[in-house]
Amino acid sequence: MSEPMLVILGDGPTFESAIAIAKRAYPFSELRTERLMPSDIAKTTMDFLEECDSSTTSVFAAIGMHALNYARFDLWAKLRLRGARIASLIDTSAHVDPTASIGENCLIESGVSIGPNATVAAGTIIQSGASISAGAKIGKFSWIGMNSTVGAGAAVGSHVVLAAGVHVATCVQIGNQCEISSPGVYSKSVATGTFIAADFPSGARIFQPEAR
């Protein structure tokens, strides 16, 4: 049987972070890296995976950051269609409670804390120093910035971006496809599709007009 191999695909800071964590935390006999830009996802065939033993090879999609979470989703979907075994990477200094649930293709950086019965869905990146409290839920392909916190029982939707220093209070609900770029404490729920930034301190919503 072949020795275990990890293949990391991507580019940029997420790619570099994934490589560093893999080298520290995982005893793969071989680590292979393939640079891939978001604009190249549609045309890449990933034929090089044919050279790998599918029974011992894991793959990690490390592409895109912040609003480019959708690029990471597209790459993950391509890998899933190929039947690839998809890894998650957790830094050695992170604490993940044994009762927490971590989906595939998650990247959990240094000093992160994930509490009891918390759920982190597939494709989510949690940056250094962030904390996910007991029973909190993070949706698919979200981005939790450095030193941000999600309170006990809170729920963050899918494709959400929380910038560094954003603190979601206990039991607060953040809808899907939200971006909160202004640091601070958020003690009220945020509707799906809301953007909160310096230019929109009260939040802005995107509405699609009805077809005529």
Wavefront OBJ file of the C-alpha trace (Angstrom):
o trace
v 0.000 0.000 0.000
v 1.199 3.519 -0.775
v 2.320 5.867 1.982
v -0.133 8.607 3.048
v -0.007 11.741 0.892
v -1.604 15.172 1.277
v -2.150 17.402 -1.760
v -2.844 21.100 -1.084
v -4.298 23.118 -3.971
v -4.525 26.895 -4.016
v -2.702 30.178 -3.772
v -2.207 33.134 -1.449
v -2.300 33.374 2.365
v -4.779 30.499 2.803
v -2.488 28.240 0.766
v 0.594 29.202 2.793
v -1.242 28.768 6.100
v -2.474 25.318 5.079
v 1.041 24.217 4.148
v 2.482 25.444 7.456
v -0.206 23.680 9.502
v 0.172 20.459 7.516
v 3.926 20.413 8.124
v 3.506 20.947 11.871
v 0.530 18.768 12.576
v 0.240 15.838 10.202
v 2.520 12.831 9.659
v 2.026 12.577 5.902
v 4.894 10.769 4.249
v 4.566 13.114 1.283
v 3.175 16.636 1.013
v 2.484 17.860 -2.499
v 1.477 21.441 -3.298
v -0.122 22.685 -6.499
v -0.580 26.404 -7.109
v -3.988 27.265 -8.512
v -5.540 30.697 -8.939
v -9.304 31.249 -8.493
v -9.580 32.177 -12.177
v -8.122 28.784 -13.152
v -10.617 26.585 -11.285
v -13.026 26.184 -14.191
v -10.396 25.010 -16.650
v -8.200 22.864 -14.405
v -8.488 19.128 -15.032
v -6.472 18.061 -11.970
v -5.177 15.125 -13.983
v -2.171 14.917 -11.663
v -4.486 13.278 -9.111
v -4.591 10.268 -11.413
v -0.982 9.636 -10.391
v -1.948 9.405 -6.716
v -3.279 6.370 -4.859
v -6.857 7.421 -4.038
v -6.947 5.101 -1.010
v -4.098 6.940 0.754
v -4.221 10.449 -0.748
v -6.090 13.338 0.899
v -6.696 16.705 -0.738
v -7.221 20.179 0.723
v -8.658 23.141 -1.231
v -6.813 26.226 0.025
v -7.937 28.953 -2.316
v -9.592 32.313 -1.884
v -10.161 34.473 1.134
v -12.998 36.632 2.416
v -15.472 37.134 -0.450
v -13.647 34.476 -2.480
v -15.121 31.771 -0.257
v -17.112 30.844 -3.367
v -13.870 30.043 -5.210
v -12.999 27.575 -2.473
v -16.488 26.093 -2.745
v -16.109 25.650 -6.514
v -12.778 23.855 -6.104
v -14.148 21.672 -3.302
v -17.139 20.739 -5.482
v -14.807 19.699 -8.309
v -12.824 17.531 -5.929
v -15.991 15.945 -4.577
v -17.147 15.099 -8.099
v -13.839 13.309 -8.647
v -14.429 11.279 -5.491
v -11.361 12.717 -3.761
v -10.750 12.140 -0.062
v -10.868 15.662 1.421
v -8.957 16.601 4.566
v -9.383 19.242 7.249
v -6.307 20.847 8.809
v -6.152 21.802 12.491
v -3.108 23.520 14.005
v -1.388 21.757 16.889
v -1.991 24.761 19.178
v -5.757 24.863 18.519
v -8.116 23.345 21.060
v -11.094 21.466 19.646
v -13.372 19.864 22.201
v -13.889 16.134 21.535
v -17.652 16.679 21.256
v -17.308 19.389 18.578
v -18.047 18.525 14.951
v -15.645 19.669 12.221
v -16.612 19.240 8.556
v -14.240 18.472 5.696
v -11.914 21.027 4.128
v -11.858 23.220 7.242
v -8.716 25.147 8.184
v -8.319 25.899 11.882
v -5.328 28.080 12.689
v -3.153 28.603 15.764
v -4.699 29.376 19.121
v -8.277 28.743 18.011
v -10.693 27.397 20.631
v -13.788 25.390 19.682
v -16.058 24.481 22.579
v -18.250 21.516 23.458
v -20.937 20.521 20.938
v -19.974 23.324 18.558
v -20.412 22.639 14.841
v -18.122 23.927 12.109
v -19.442 22.998 8.659
v -17.376 22.133 5.587
v -14.998 24.615 3.996
v -14.801 27.062 6.890
v -11.607 28.923 7.771
v -11.100 29.990 11.380
v -8.142 32.305 11.804
v -5.679 32.554 14.673
v -7.012 33.339 18.130
v -10.702 33.019 17.273
v -13.087 31.314 19.667
v -16.243 29.329 18.943
v -18.183 28.749 22.167
v -20.223 25.765 23.308
v -23.105 24.813 21.050
v -22.354 27.497 18.430
v -22.883 26.632 14.767
v -20.843 27.886 11.812
v -22.272 27.303 8.327
v -20.457 26.056 5.226
v -17.625 27.987 3.623
v -17.541 30.813 6.120
v -14.562 32.895 7.215
v -14.001 33.721 10.894
v -11.314 36.395 11.287
v -8.480 36.676 13.782
v -9.483 37.002 17.442
v -13.192 36.984 16.591
v -15.623 35.170 18.864
v -18.937 33.396 18.374
v -20.912 33.098 21.607
v -22.547 30.043 23.096
v -25.562 28.864 21.116
v -25.038 31.465 18.375
v -25.441 30.526 14.711
v -23.422 31.904 11.791
v -24.802 31.056 8.342
v -23.089 29.785 5.206
v -20.717 31.940 3.123
v -20.402 34.470 5.940
v -17.347 36.673 6.523
v -16.580 37.936 10.022
v -13.585 40.264 10.037
v -10.954 40.339 12.768
v -12.291 41.416 16.136
v -15.970 40.730 15.433
v -17.759 39.333 18.484
v -21.108 37.605 17.995
v -22.996 37.486 21.294
v -24.663 34.466 22.864
v -27.580 33.016 20.855
v -27.361 35.658 18.102
v -28.212 34.524 14.556
v -26.136 35.710 11.568
v -27.884 34.925 8.270
v -26.320 33.407 5.161
v -24.076 35.463 2.861
v -23.423 38.232 5.365
v -20.220 40.218 5.694
v -19.367 42.036 8.920
v -16.208 44.078 8.415
v -16.470 46.450 11.398
v -14.992 45.107 14.654
v -17.211 45.193 17.718
v -19.857 43.307 19.645
v -22.999 42.225 17.773
v -25.810 41.448 20.177
v -28.711 41.471 17.689
v -29.388 39.003 14.907
v -28.352 39.973 11.355
v -30.555 39.180 8.349
v -29.333 37.152 5.369
v -27.368 39.174 2.805
v -26.415 42.021 5.151
v -23.151 43.953 4.813
v -21.862 45.894 7.809
v -18.769 47.993 7.172
v -17.404 51.475 7.846
v -19.447 52.855 4.942
v -22.594 51.031 6.091
v -22.477 51.072 9.911
v -26.189 50.299 10.170
v -25.978 47.510 7.618
v -26.863 47.385 3.928
v -28.909 44.737 2.156
v -28.761 43.618 -1.460
v -32.140 43.118 -3.086
v -32.581 41.660 -6.530
v -35.379 43.336 -8.504
v -38.198 41.120 -9.677
v -38.044 40.016 -13.310
v -40.450 41.789 -15.624
l 1 2 3 4 5 6 7 8 9 10 11 12 13 14 15 16 17 18 19 20 21 22 23 24 25 26 27 28 29 30 31 32 33 34 35 36 37 38 39 40 41 42 43 44 45 46 47 48 49 50 51 52 53 54 55 56 57 58 59 60 61 62 63 64 65 66 67 68 69 70 71 72 73 74 75 76 77 78 79 80 81 82 83 84 85 86 87 88 89 90 91 92 93 94 95 96 97 98 99 100 101 102 103 104 105 106 107 108 109 110 111 112 113 114 115 116 117 118 119 120 121 122 123 124 125 126 127 128 129 130 131 132 133 134 135 136 137 138 139 140 141 142 143 144 145 146 147 148 149 150 151 152 153 154 155 156 157 158 159 160 161 162 163 164 165 166 167 168 169 170 171 172 173 174 175 176 177 178 179 180 181 182 183 184 185 186 187 188 189 190 191 192 193 194 195 196 197 198 199 200 201 202 203 204 205 206 207 208 209 210 211 212
